[in-house]
Each structure stands twice: as structure tokens, then as C-alpha cells.
Amino acid sequence: MLERKRLLRKLLPRRAQAVLYVEHVESGTDLFQAICERDMEGIVAKQASGRYMPEATTWVIIKNRAYSQAGGREDVFVPR
């Protein structure tokens, strides 16, 4: 497990309401397929080895183009 994930897990309560800790996912392809099958909007991801830098984020938004509730939500995720 990556060091930052270990530290994050210690900080977050097990049953937090607003924030959910998620284990590291090795296969983004499998995760994306599961997201699409459940009609979810998409994934926000970054490389496991990537540094967290708030001023220059390396996070990527991967949208499910078939998401059934996408109408009117085009501007929800606005790139910085």
C-alpha cells in the first residue's frame, strides 16, 4: 500500500458520511466497466506514483459517456 493511502486510512473514520476511503485499484479498465454497468457518472483518478500537489493536480476525470442522468450536468466538472 502506498504511504499516502496508509496515512489517509488512519485519518478517515471507517463509516464517514461525506468522504469514503477507497482501496487502491490496479485495473482501471475493470473499474470503468463496473462504473458503466452501474450507470454511474465516472471516475476521478490519478497515477499511484503521482505526487499530490494541490496547485498542479494530476487527477484525471474519466466520464461514462452513456450515463443516463448526464443531461444538464455538462458543467459540473470544470477543468482548472
Secondary structure as UniProt FT lines:
FT   HELIX           3..11
FT   TURN            14..15
FT   HELIX           28..37
FT   TURN            38..39
FT   STRAND          42..45
FT   TURN            48..49
FT   TURN            54..55
FT   STRAND          60..63
FT   TURN            65..66
FT   TURN            68..69
FT   TURN            71..72
FT   TURN            74..75
//
